[in-house]
């Protein structure tokens, strides 16, 4: 997800807002999640954030698309089935 954030908003507050609101909406739309995650967190506690500087959105999107391809081509890659 590419996000433009005003300088006064911290990354941690942004992630807290995104996780909190998406969790509420998902649990309202999919009632079975309420039962499955009762008293637990829907999202993991961690997150990753990075700034992109003078790189275009298209370069970032291409990197993300190719990252999956590179991972699939690794010889030590495995799948749990």
trRosetta pair geometry for C-beta under 8 A, 3 or more apart (Angstrom, degrees):
i j d omega theta_ij theta_ji phi_ij phi_ji
2 52 7.8 -3 -134 -25 105 148
2 57 5.8 54 -150 -131 174 103
2 60 6.5 107 -86 100 123 148
2 61 8.0 -58 -34 -63 132 87
3 14 6.8 143 130 174 154 142
5 9 5.1 -117 179 78 104 117
5 11 7.2 143 65 -90 172 61
5 14 5.6 -57 -113 -79 139 150
6 9 5.2 83 64 5 81 105
9 13 5.7 -122 -169 78 78 123
9 14 5.7 85 147 -59 115 99
10 13 4.6 94 61 6 86 102
10 14 7.0 -149 96 -6 46 86
11 14 5.6 -55 -150 36 34 114
11 15 6.3 31 155 -16 68 106
11 49 4.7 166 -166 103 140 172
12 15 5.9 -54 -145 39 31 108
12 16 6.2 36 153 -22 64 107
13 16 5.5 -52 -145 37 32 115
13 17 6.3 34 154 -20 64 106
14 17 5.8 -57 -151 36 29 111
14 18 6.3 25 154 -16 65 107
15 18 5.7 -53 -143 39 32 110
15 19 6.0 26 161 -13 67 110
15 47 4.8 -148 -143 24 148 171
15 49 7.1 -111 -56 -53 124 128
16 19 6.2 -58 -141 42 24 105
16 20 5.9 22 161 -18 62 115
17 20 6.0 -59 -140 39 23 110
17 21 6.1 11 167 -9 62 113
18 21 6.4 -64 -143 42 21 101
18 22 6.0 11 165 -10 62 115
19 22 6.2 -61 -138 43 24 103
19 23 6.0 28 161 -24 62 112
19 42 7.8 171 -177 74 88 98
19 43 4.5 -104 -147 39 113 158
19 47 7.9 -121 -51 -66 128 132
20 23 5.9 -59 -149 34 23 112
20 24 6.6 21 156 -16 61 107
21 24 5.8 -53 -148 35 33 111
21 25 6.3 27 157 -14 66 108
22 25 5.7 -56 -143 41 33 109
22 26 6.0 33 158 -20 67 108
22 43 7.7 71 80 -52 113 129
23 26 6.0 -56 -143 38 26 109
23 27 6.2 18 160 -12 63 112
23 41 7.8 -65 -119 -167 148 65
23 42 4.3 160 -127 41 104 139
23 43 6.2 -101 -71 -12 114 102
24 27 6.1 -64 -147 42 25 105
24 28 6.3 25 156 -20 64 109
25 28 5.7 -55 -146 35 30 111
25 29 6.2 19 159 -11 66 110
26 29 6.0 -63 -145 43 28 103
26 30 5.8 -24 173 31 69 108
26 33 5.9 7 133 35 95 174
26 42 6.7 142 74 -170 135 157
27 30 6.8 -67 -117 65 24 73
27 31 7.6 65 179 -111 58 33
27 33 4.8 -120 -107 92 68 119
27 34 5.3 99 -165 -68 102 79
27 37 7.4 -100 -98 60 116 124
27 42 7.0 -123 -52 -69 109 144
30 33 4.7 70 101 -11 102 111
31 34 5.6 -35 -169 15 55 116
31 35 7.5 46 144 -10 70 97
32 35 5.8 -52 -160 37 47 110
32 36 6.1 42 147 -18 74 111
33 36 5.5 -59 -139 44 35 110
33 37 5.6 -6 173 15 73 114
33 42 6.8 28 178 -112 122 118
34 37 7.0 -76 -134 54 15 81
34 38 6.3 47 160 -72 59 85
35 38 6.0 -19 -148 -30 26 113
37 40 4.7 -112 -164 68 70 100
37 41 7.2 -80 -170 91 117 13
37 42 5.2 32 -165 -83 169 72
41 44 7.4 116 111 -100 124 16
41 45 6.9 69 93 -65 168 73
44 47 7.9 155 89 -61 94 62
52 55 4.7 -105 173 57 95 104
52 57 8.0 61 139 -86 168 51
52 60 5.8 -45 -123 -72 138 134
55 59 4.9 -110 -178 77 96 133
55 60 6.0 108 125 -52 119 91
56 59 4.8 101 59 3 80 100
56 60 7.3 -144 99 -2 46 86
57 60 5.6 -57 -153 38 36 112
57 61 6.2 36 152 -19 70 106
58 61 5.7 -52 -145 37 32 112
58 62 6.3 35 155 -20 64 106
59 62 5.7 -53 -147 37 30 112
59 63 6.4 36 152 -22 63 104
60 63 5.6 -52 -151 33 32 115
60 64 6.5 30 152 -18 64 104
61 64 5.7 -55 -150 36 32 111
61 65 6.4 33 153 -19 66 105
62 65 5.7 -53 -146 37 32 112
62 66 6.2 23 158 -11 66 110
63 66 6.0 -64 -146 44 26 105
63 67 6.2 40 153 -37 64 103
64 67 5.6 -44 -147 18 30 119
64 68 7.6 30 157 -16 57 96
65 68 6.6 -60 -171 28 32 106
65 69 7.2 23 143 -10 64 109
66 69 5.3 -55 -152 39 47 114
66 70 6.1 49 151 -23 75 103
67 70 5.8 -53 -148 35 30 112
67 71 6.5 31 153 -20 63 106
68 71 5.8 -55 -150 34 31 113
68 72 6.6 30 153 -19 64 106
69 72 5.9 -57 -150 35 32 110
69 73 6.5 23 156 -14 65 111
70 73 6.0 -65 -150 40 30 108
70 74 7.1 48 151 -43 63 92
71 74 6.0 -35 -160 -1 36 115
71 77 6.3 117 162 -103 66 132
72 77 6.3 161 -140 148 27 174
73 77 7.6 97 63 -3 17 142
74 77 4.3 113 73 -36 94 102
